[in-house]
Amino acid sequence: MKVIVAESYAAQCAQAADLIEELVREKPDCRLGLATGSSPLGIYRELIRRCKEEGLDFSRICSVNLDEYVGLGPDHDQSYRYFMDSNLFDHINIKPENTYVAKGTGDVEENLREFRELIAAGETELQLLGLGADGHIAFNEPGEVLWDQAHQEKLDESTIDANSRFFASRDLVPRSAVTMGIGEIMRAKKLLLIISGANKEEASKRLLMSGEISTSCPVTLIKLHRDATVFISRELAEAIGYTG
Ligand code: GLP
């Protein structure tokens, strides 16, 4: 695992965008694995800028997203499809039909079958990840067991708390999600994890300050990946005592 300590959130995002840009220029028809949440927003802003100002070309890129809330349709402003369209896809030259976010409404089993098939049909060159305060990646919550493939996951109370900041009230936060499985995430050729935001110290310590690999902190599984890069801020590094 490679860890990059950046001086600011903007620097974290610019360096993460550099890795994505390098890949998009080298393999202009590859598949990117994308993520939602506040952490990747700066990366998306940077990619939009590079597309508009520097001609970074997404016209042959395809994408698959990590997860979607069960119960929210694409027009719901808190659905992850809506998030991706409004924060990235609508502003770059990716073809809408080449983007995939799992469906949150309709028959869950049918949606999962389609999601798994789509993941298996191609190879993800780079999977972008954020980190949940409880150590989750995508919506793979801590527990005794983690799952290889896309599945429905009941959200932890702490995740509902954390994500309630985006909803008018806590009651409106969906209680479950469909998520890519840990195995599917680990099969991406490169992983790029950006850690930002409140309450990430504990999970970051377990990732960066110990050799632990545990289903009780799903992000620790990425220690097993051959090509994972983690971007943290100087502030977080100091808070957890990470010196490299
Ligand atoms: C959600 C998403 C995760 C994301 C996490 C942290 O639970 N399913 O993919 O990493 O939130 O989000 P944030 O970056 O807003 O802290």
Residues whose N, C-alpha, C, O or C-beta is under 5 A from the ligand:
A	BS01	GLP	A35 T36 G37 S38 S39 G130 L131 G132 A138 F139 S196 G197
